[in-house]
Amino acid sequence: MLAMGERDYFDFLRRVYFFKDLADDEIRLVAGSCAEEEHGPGEVLFVEGSTADRFYIVIEGRVEVWKNYYDPKPDLLAVHGPGHFFGEMALIDELPRSATVVAKDQIRVLYLYRDDFRRLIRSRASIALSVMTSISFMIRSSNEVFVEDLRKRNEELERAYAELERAQTERLKNERLSTLGKFSSLILHDIRNPLSILKGQLQLMEIQADEPEKLRGRIGASLAEVGRLERLASEFLDYSRGEIRLDMAVARPGELIVRVAEGMRERLEKAGVASAIDIAYDEPVILDAERVARALYNVTDNARKAMAATGGSLSLRSFREGEFLVFEVADTGEGMTMEVLSHVFEPFYSASGQGGTGLGMLIVKNIVEAHGGSVRLSSAPGEGTRVQLAFPLRA
């Protein structure tokens, strides 16, 4: 196709918004400074970051304006057709191109070099004023489009957020129902056993009311089951609150170990487990004695379950390690695989097959960490398990 003549450029430029305020003689001056070129589909006219030395007007076809064109996920900013212009900021500043322009179709474009434009405005200041007015209007219009687009995006985000909140609320509701179901099952299972024992003891106490010695034994057994129920209730309360509220006071490690050993003695004997205690550190410490005792009960009862089938031996120790008081429970039971170890602190997880809330070790971890301490656990199949609860010593 033949290039336009100057008259044709004049007629074309007269219809271009960019030059709407120019007089005819001024448009003729601009037309005399323009040149024309063609590009095929996919050809790049200029790339982002390149030198900006001229501005363009589309005569025929369409061009695409891209941001980050050569990235894996470029952004298409605009598509310009006949009469539209691009690269106009090159007339004002000398900054690099801010985008990449690519021919979408077979295109023809007019272009005007910045140096030629500056020669024109030196001779006719009115051209500069008209062009600056057009650019200002375009920037304002662009801002309005941007703000409107931002408003629409905000509305879409608000709708999406509201939908996400509804979905989240529904998911949490379902999770609560699922957790409630698990709690109900565990509570019924774990409370039923001590209640059955209490019932049996009370029935025997009624029969043996005239035998004080036997009666005292029954009362002791009953109190042990009541203590077990109290520990279960405390575990469920701590888990449901999601936090441990400590009641700090002065206590002696040896008293805690003896208390747990005595409380577990009958159950360990029934399981054929021999127990031993070693109180290497018994200085007064500041901690929540009730919760630490509960943590030791949980770990000791886990050890009992690990040796219930074959018997074995269990040791309860207290010792100092640097600035930490360490309680250690070690057993010669069946041990745990790496798979079981990876789930030990998960709620409702139990690998013993002997019942339990599945919260025992999670409660242990929460109690120790609430004191600022840590739980160390080592185990292997056939080699038993060693659990250490380290508590920082407080002045």
Contacts in CASP RR format, 6 or more apart in sequence:
PFRMAT RR
TARGET T0000
AUTHOR 0000-0000-0000
METHOD contacts of the structure
MODEL  1
MLAMGERDYFDFLRRVYFFKDLADDEIRLVAGSCAEEEHGPGEVLFVEGS
TADRFYIVIEGRVEVWKNYYDPKPDLLAVHGPGHFFGEMALIDELPRSAT
VVAKDQIRVLYLYRDDFRRLIRSRASIALSVMTSISFMIRSSNEVFVEDL
RKRNEELERAYAELERAQTERLKNERLSTLGKFSSLILHDIRNPLSILKG
QLQLMEIQADEPEKLRGRIGASLAEVGRLERLASEFLDYSRGEIRLDMAV
ARPGELIVRVAEGMRERLEKAGVASAIDIAYDEPVILDAERVARALYNVT
DNARKAMAATGGSLSLRSFREGEFLVFEVADTGEGMTMEVLSHVFEPFYS
ASGQGGTGLGMLIVKNIVEAHGGSVRLSSAPGEGTRVQLAFPLRA
1 38 0 8 1.000
1 108 0 8 1.000
3 36 0 8 1.000
4 12 0 8 1.000
4 36 0 8 1.000
4 59 0 8 1.000
4 110 0 8 1.000
6 28 0 8 1.000
6 31 0 8 1.000
6 32 0 8 1.000
9 31 0 8 1.000
9 32 0 8 1.000
9 34 0 8 1.000
9 110 0 8 1.000
10 24 0 8 1.000
10 27 0 8 1.000
10 28 0 8 1.000
10 31 0 8 1.000
12 57 0 8 1.000
12 59 0 8 1.000
12 83 0 8 1.000
12 110 0 8 1.000
13 19 0 8 1.000
13 27 0 8 1.000
13 30 0 8 1.000
13 31 0 8 1.000
13 34 0 8 1.000
13 57 0 8 1.000
13 110 0 8 1.000
14 24 0 8 1.000
14 27 0 8 1.000
15 83 0 8 1.000
16 57 0 8 1.000
16 83 0 8 1.000
16 85 0 8 1.000
17 83 0 8 1.000
17 134 0 8 1.000
18 57 0 8 1.000
18 85 0 8 1.000
18 88 0 8 1.000
18 131 0 8 1.000
18 134 0 8 1.000
19 26 0 8 1.000
19 27 0 8 1.000
19 30 0 8 1.000
19 130 0 8 1.000
19 131 0 8 1.000
19 134 0 8 1.000
20 130 0 8 1.000
20 134 0 8 1.000
21 130 0 8 1.000
21 133 0 8 1.000
21 134 0 8 1.000
22 30 0 8 1.000
22 126 0 8 1.000
22 127 0 8 1.000
22 130 0 8 1.000
23 126 0 8 1.000
26 124 0 8 1.000
26 126 0 8 1.000
26 127 0 8 1.000
26 130 0 8 1.000
29 120 0 8 1.000
29 123 0 8 1.000
29 124 0 8 1.000
29 127 0 8 1.000
30 112 0 8 1.000
30 120 0 8 1.000
30 127 0 8 1.000
33 112 0 8 1.000
33 113 0 8 1.000
33 116 0 8 1.000
33 117 0 8 1.000
33 119 0 8 1.000
33 120 0 8 1.000
34 110 0 8 1.000
34 111 0 8 1.000
34 112 0 8 1.000
35 110 0 8 1.000
35 111 0 8 1.000
35 112 0 8 1.000
36 59 0 8 1.000
36 108 0 8 1.000
36 109 0 8 1.000
36 110 0 8 1.000
36 111 0 8 1.000
37 108 0 8 1.000
37 109 0 8 1.000
37 111 0 8 1.000
38 106 0 8 1.000
38 107 0 8 1.000
38 108 0 8 1.000
38 109 0 8 1.000
39 45 0 8 1.000
39 103 0 8 1.000
39 106 0 8 1.000
39 107 0 8 1.000
39 109 0 8 1.000
40 103 0 8 1.000
40 105 0 8 1.000
40 106 0 8 1.000
40 107 0 8 1.000
41 103 0 8 1.000
41 104 0 8 1.000
41 105 0 8 1.000
41 106 0 8 1.000
42 102 0 8 1.000
42 103 0 8 1.000
42 104 0 8 1.000
43 102 0 8 1.000
43 103 0 8 1.000
44 69 0 8 1.000
44 100 0 8 1.000
44 101 0 8 1.000
44 102 0 8 1.000
44 103 0 8 1.000
45 56 0 8 1.000
45 63 0 8 1.000
45 101 0 8 1.000
45 102 0 8 1.000
45 103 0 8 1.000
45 109 0 8 1.000
46 52 0 8 1.000
46 97 0 8 1.000
46 100 0 8 1.000
46 101 0 8 1.000
47 69 0 8 1.000
47 70 0 8 1.000
47 97 0 8 1.000
47 100 0 8 1.000
48 66 0 8 1.000
48 67 0 8 1.000
48 68 0 8 1.000
48 69 0 8 1.000
48 96 0 8 1.000
48 97 0 8 1.000
48 98 0 8 1.000
48 99 0 8 1.000
48 100 0 8 1.000
49 96 0 8 1.000
49 97 0 8 1.000
49 98 0 8 1.000
50 96 0 8 1.000
50 97 0 8 1.000
51 96 0 8 1.000
51 97 0 8 1.000
52 87 0 8 1.000
52 89 0 8 1.000
52 90 0 8 1.000
52 93 0 8 1.000
52 94 0 8 1.000
52 95 0 8 1.000
52 96 0 8 1.000
52 97 0 8 1.000
52 114 0 8 1.000
53 90 0 8 1.000
53 113 0 8 1.000
53 114 0 8 1.000
53 115 0 8 1.000
54 87 0 8 1.000
54 90 0 8 1.000
54 111 0 8 1.000
54 112 0 8 1.000
54 113 0 8 1.000
54 114 0 8 1.000
55 85 0 8 1.000
55 86 0 8 1.000
55 87 0 8 1.000
55 88 0 8 1.000
55 89 0 8 1.000
55 90 0 8 1.000
55 91 0 8 1.000
55 111 0 8 1.000
55 112 0 8 1.000
55 114 0 8 1.000
55 117 0 8 1.000
56 63 0 8 1.000
56 85 0 8 1.000
56 86 0 8 1.000
56 87 0 8 1.000
56 101 0 8 1.000
56 109 0 8 1.000
56 110 0 8 1.000
56 111 0 8 1.000
57 83 0 8 1.000
57 84 0 8 1.000
57 85 0 8 1.000
57 109 0 8 1.000
57 110 0 8 1.000
57 111 0 8 1.000
58 80 0 8 1.000
58 81 0 8 1.000
58 82 0 8 1.000
58 83 0 8 1.000
58 84 0 8 1.000
58 85 0 8 1.000
58 86 0 8 1.000
58 107 0 8 1.000
58 108 0 8 1.000
58 109 0 8 1.000
59 82 0 8 1.000
59 83 0 8 1.000
59 107 0 8 1.000
59 108 0 8 1.000
59 109 0 8 1.000
59 110 0 8 1.000
60 82 0 8 1.000
60 106 0 8 1.000
60 107 0 8 1.000
60 108 0 8 1.000
61 81 0 8 1.000
61 82 0 8 1.000
61 103 0 8 1.000
61 104 0 8 1.000
61 105 0 8 1.000
61 106 0 8 1.000
61 107 0 8 1.000
61 108 0 8 1.000
62 79 0 8 1.000
62 80 0 8 1.000
62 81 0 8 1.000
62 103 0 8 1.000
62 104 0 8 1.000
62 105 0 8 1.000
62 107 0 8 1.000
63 79 0 8 1.000
63 80 0 8 1.000
63 81 0 8 1.000
63 86 0 8 1.000
63 101 0 8 1.000
63 102 0 8 1.000
63 103 0 8 1.000
63 104 0 8 1.000
63 107 0 8 1.000
63 109 0 8 1.000
64 76 0 8 1.000
64 78 0 8 1.000
64 79 0 8 1.000
64 101 0 8 1.000
64 102 0 8 1.000
64 103 0 8 1.000
64 104 0 8 1.000
65 76 0 8 1.000
65 77 0 8 1.000
65 78 0 8 1.000
65 79 0 8 1.000
65 80 0 8 1.000
65 86 0 8 1.000
65 99 0 8 1.000
65 100 0 8 1.000
65 101 0 8 1.000
66 74 0 8 1.000
66 75 0 8 1.000
66 76 0 8 1.000
66 77 0 8 1.000
66 99 0 8 1.000
66 100 0 8 1.000
66 101 0 8 1.000
66 102 0 8 1.000
67 74 0 8 1.000
67 75 0 8 1.000
67 77 0 8 1.000
67 98 0 8 1.000
67 99 0 8 1.000
67 100 0 8 1.000
68 74 0 8 1.000
68 75 0 8 1.000
69 99 0 8 1.000
69 100 0 8 1.000
69 102 0 8 1.000
70 100 0 8 1.000
77 99 0 8 1.000
79 104 0 8 1.000
80 86 0 8 1.000
86 101 0 8 1.000
87 97 0 8 1.000
87 101 0 8 1.000
88 135 0 8 1.000
88 138 0 8 1.000
89 95 0 8 1.000
89 98 0 8 1.000
89 135 0 8 1.000
90 97 0 8 1.000
90 114 0 8 1.000
91 112 0 8 1.000
91 114 0 8 1.000
91 117 0 8 1.000
91 131 0 8 1.000
91 135 0 8 1.000
92 132 0 8 1.000
92 135 0 8 1.000
94 114 0 8 1.000
117 131 0 8 1.000
120 127 0 8 1.000
121 127 0 8 1.000
121 128 0 8 1.000
121 131 0 8 1.000
182 348 0 8 1.000
183 236 0 8 1.000
186 348 0 8 1.000
186 356 0 8 1.000
186 357 0 8 1.000
186 358 0 8 1.000
186 359 0 8 1.000
187 232 0 8 1.000
187 236 0 8 1.000
189 355 0 8 1.000
189 356 0 8 1.000
190 232 0 8 1.000
190 355 0 8 1.000
190 356 0 8 1.000
190 357 0 8 1.000
191 229 0 8 1.000
191 232 0 8 1.000
194 225 0 8 1.000
194 226 0 8 1.000
194 228 0 8 1.000
194 229 0 8 1.000
194 232 0 8 1.000
195 229 0 8 1.000
197 221 0 8 1.000
197 222 0 8 1.000
197 225 0 8 1.000
198 222 0 8 1.000
198 225 0 8 1.000
198 226 0 8 1.000
201 218 0 8 1.000
201 221 0 8 1.000
201 222 0 8 1.000
201 225 0 8 1.000
202 218 0 8 1.000
202 222 0 8 1.000
204 214 0 8 1.000
204 218 0 8 1.000
205 215 0 8 1.000
205 218 0 8 1.000
205 219 0 8 1.000
205 222 0 8 1.000
208 214 0 8 1.000
208 215 0 8 1.000
208 218 0 8 1.000
209 215 0 8 1.000
221 266 0 8 1.000
224 263 0 8 1.000
224 266 0 8 1.000
231 294 0 8 1.000
231 297 0 8 1.000
232 357 0 8 1.000
234 290 0 8 1.000
234 291 0 8 1.000
234 294 0 8 1.000
235 294 0 8 1.000
235 357 0 8 1.000
235 359 0 8 1.000
235 360 0 8 1.000
235 363 0 8 1.000
236 357 0 8 1.000
236 359 0 8 1.000
238 244 0 8 1.000
238 363 0 8 1.000
238 366 0 8 1.000
238 367 0 8 1.000
239 347 0 8 1.000
239 359 0 8 1.000
239 362 0 8 1.000
239 363 0 8 1.000
243 370 0 8 1.000
244 291 0 8 1.000
244 366 0 8 1.000
244 367 0 8 1.000
244 370 0 8 1.000
246 287 0 8 1.000
246 288 0 8 1.000
246 291 0 8 1.000
246 370 0 8 1.000
246 371 0 8 1.000
247 288 0 8 1.000
247 290 0 8 1.000
247 291 0 8 1.000
248 286 0 8 1.000
248 287 0 8 1.000
248 288 0 8 1.000
249 286 0 8 1.000
249 287 0 8 1.000
249 288 0 8 1.000
249 289 0 8 1.000
250 284 0 8 1.000
250 285 0 8 1.000
250 286 0 8 1.000
251 284 0 8 1.000
251 285 0 8 1.000
251 286 0 8 1.000
251 287 0 8 1.000
251 289 0 8 1.000
251 292 0 8 1.000
252 282 0 8 1.000
252 283 0 8 1.000
252 284 0 8 1.000
252 285 0 8 1.000
253 279 0 8 1.000
253 281 0 8 1.000
253 282 0 8 1.000
253 283 0 8 1.000
253 285 0 8 1.000
253 318 0 8 1.000
253 325 0 8 1.000
253 327 0 8 1.000
254 279 0 8 1.000
254 282 0 8 1.000
254 318 0 8 1.000
256 289 0 8 1.000
256 292 0 8 1.000
256 293 0 8 1.000
256 296 0 8 1.000
256 318 0 8 1.000
256 327 0 8 1.000
257 277 0 8 1.000
257 279 0 8 1.000
257 296 0 8 1.000
257 316 0 8 1.000
257 317 0 8 1.000
257 318 0 8 1.000
257 327 0 8 1.000
258 277 0 8 1.000
259 293 0 8 1.000
260 293 0 8 1.000
260 296 0 8 1.000
260 297 0 8 1.000
260 300 0 8 1.000
260 316 0 8 1.000
261 275 0 8 1.000
261 277 0 8 1.000
261 316 0 8 1.000
263 297 0 8 1.000
264 275 0 8 1.000
264 297 0 8 1.000
264 300 0 8 1.000
264 301 0 8 1.000
264 304 0 8 1.000
265 275 0 8 1.000
267 301 0 8 1.000
267 304 0 8 1.000
268 274 0 8 1.000
268 275 0 8 1.000
268 300 0 8 1.000
268 304 0 8 1.000
268 314 0 8 1.000
271 304 0 8 1.000
271 307 0 8 1.000
271 308 0 8 1.000
271 311 0 8 1.000
272 307 0 8 1.000
272 311 0 8 1.000
272 312 0 8 1.000
273 303 0 8 1.000
273 304 0 8 1.000
273 307 0 8 1.000
273 311 0 8 1.000
273 312 0 8 1.000
273 313 0 8 1.000
273 314 0 8 1.000
273 331 0 8 1.000
274 312 0 8 1.000
274 313 0 8 1.000
274 314 0 8 1.000
275 313 0 8 1.000
275 314 0 8 1.000
275 315 0 8 1.000
275 316 0 8 1.000
276 313 0 8 1.000
276 314 0 8 1.000
276 315 0 8 1.000
276 316 0 8 1.000
277 315 0 8 1.000
277 316 0 8 1.000
277 317 0 8 1.000
278 315 0 8 1.000
278 316 0 8 1.000
278 317 0 8 1.000
278 318 0 8 1.000
278 319 0 8 1.000
279 317 0 8 1.000
279 318 0 8 1.000
280 317 0 8 1.000
280 318 0 8 1.000
280 319 0 8 1.000
280 320 0 8 1.000
281 318 0 8 1.000
281 319 0 8 1.000
281 320 0 8 1.000
281 325 0 8 1.000
282 318 0 8 1.000
283 320 0 8 1.000
285 325 0 8 1.000
285 391 0 8 1.000
285 393 0 8 1.000
285 394 0 8 1.000
286 394 0 8 1.000
287 371 0 8 1.000
287 391 0 8 1.000
287 394 0 8 1.000
288 367 0 8 1.000
288 370 0 8 1.000
288 371 0 8 1.000
291 367 0 8 1.000
291 370 0 8 1.000
292 327 0 8 1.000
292 367 0 8 1.000
292 371 0 8 1.000
292 389 0 8 1.000
292 391 0 8 1.000
294 363 0 8 1.000
294 367 0 8 1.000
295 363 0 8 1.000
295 364 0 8 1.000
295 367 0 8 1.000
295 368 0 8 1.000
295 389 0 8 1.000
296 316 0 8 1.000
296 327 0 8 1.000
296 329 0 8 1.000
296 389 0 8 1.000
298 360 0 8 1.000
298 361 0 8 1.000
298 363 0 8 1.000
298 364 0 8 1.000
299 329 0 8 1.000
299 361 0 8 1.000
299 364 0 8 1.000
299 387 0 8 1.000
299 389 0 8 1.000
300 314 0 8 1.000
300 316 0 8 1.000
300 329 0 8 1.000
302 352 0 8 1.000
302 360 0 8 1.000
302 361 0 8 1.000
302 385 0 8 1.000
302 387 0 8 1.000
303 314 0 8 1.000
303 329 0 8 1.000
303 330 0 8 1.000
303 331 0 8 1.000
303 333 0 8 1.000
303 385 0 8 1.000
303 387 0 8 1.000
304 314 0 8 1.000
305 352 0 8 1.000
305 353 0 8 1.000
305 354 0 8 1.000
306 331 0 8 1.000
306 333 0 8 1.000
306 334 0 8 1.000
306 335 0 8 1.000
306 352 0 8 1.000
306 384 0 8 1.000
306 385 0 8 1.000
307 314 0 8 1.000
307 331 0 8 1.000
307 332 0 8 1.000
307 333 0 8 1.000
307 334 0 8 1.000
308 354 0 8 1.000
309 334 0 8 1.000
310 333 0 8 1.000
310 334 0 8 1.000
311 333 0 8 1.000
312 331 0 8 1.000
312 332 0 8 1.000
312 333 0 8 1.000
313 331 0 8 1.000
313 332 0 8 1.000
314 329 0 8 1.000
314 330 0 8 1.000
314 331 0 8 1.000
314 332 0 8 1.000
315 328 0 8 1.000
315 329 0 8 1.000
315 330 0 8 1.000
315 331 0 8 1.000
316 327 0 8 1.000
316 328 0 8 1.000
316 329 0 8 1.000
317 326 0 8 1.000
317 327 0 8 1.000
317 328 0 8 1.000
317 330 0 8 1.000
318 325 0 8 1.000
318 326 0 8 1.000
318 327 0 8 1.000
318 328 0 8 1.000
319 326 0 8 1.000
319 328 0 8 1.000
320 326 0 8 1.000
320 393 0 8 1.000
321 390 0 8 1.000
323 392 0 8 1.000
323 393 0 8 1.000
324 373 0 8 1.000
324 390 0 8 1.000
324 391 0 8 1.000
324 392 0 8 1.000
324 393 0 8 1.000
325 390 0 8 1.000
325 391 0 8 1.000
325 392 0 8 1.000
325 393 0 8 1.000
326 388 0 8 1.000
326 389 0 8 1.000
326 390 0 8 1.000
326 391 0 8 1.000
327 388 0 8 1.000
327 389 0 8 1.000
327 391 0 8 1.000
328 386 0 8 1.000
328 387 0 8 1.000
328 388 0 8 1.000
328 389 0 8 1.000
329 386 0 8 1.000
329 387 0 8 1.000
330 384 0 8 1.000
330 385 0 8 1.000
330 386 0 8 1.000
330 387 0 8 1.000
331 384 0 8 1.000
331 385 0 8 1.000
331 386 0 8 1.000
332 384 0 8 1.000
333 382 0 8 1.000
333 384 0 8 1.000
333 385 0 8 1.000
334 381 0 8 1.000
334 382 0 8 1.000
334 384 0 8 1.000
335 379 0 8 1.000
335 380 0 8 1.000
335 381 0 8 1.000
335 382 0 8 1.000
335 383 0 8 1.000
335 384 0 8 1.000
335 385 0 8 1.000
336 344 0 8 1.000
336 351 0 8 1.000
336 379 0 8 1.000
336 380 0 8 1.000
336 381 0 8 1.000
336 385 0 8 1.000
337 381 0 8 1.000
340 351 0 8 1.000
341 377 0 8 1.000
341 379 0 8 1.000
343 349 0 8 1.000
343 351 0 8 1.000
344 361 0 8 1.000
344 377 0 8 1.000
345 361 0 8 1.000
345 362 0 8 1.000
345 365 0 8 1.000
345 375 0 8 1.000
346 362 0 8 1.000
347 358 0 8 1.000
347 359 0 8 1.000
347 362 0 8 1.000
348 357 0 8 1.000
348 358 0 8 1.000
348 359 0 8 1.000
349 358 0 8 1.000
350 356 0 8 1.000
350 357 0 8 1.000
350 358 0 8 1.000
364 375 0 8 1.000
364 389 0 8 1.000
365 375 0 8 1.000
368 374 0 8 1.000
368 375 0 8 1.000
368 389 0 8 1.000
368 390 0 8 1.000
368 391 0 8 1.000
369 375 0 8 1.000
371 391 0 8 1.000
371 392 0 8 1.000
372 391 0 8 1.000
372 392 0 8 1.000
373 389 0 8 1.000
373 390 0 8 1.000
373 391 0 8 1.000
373 392 0 8 1.000
374 390 0 8 1.000
375 387 0 8 1.000
375 388 0 8 1.000
375 389 0 8 1.000
375 390 0 8 1.000
376 387 0 8 1.000
376 388 0 8 1.000
376 390 0 8 1.000
377 385 0 8 1.000
377 386 0 8 1.000
377 387 0 8 1.000
377 388 0 8 1.000
378 385 0 8 1.000
378 386 0 8 1.000
379 385 0 8 1.000
379 386 0 8 1.000
END
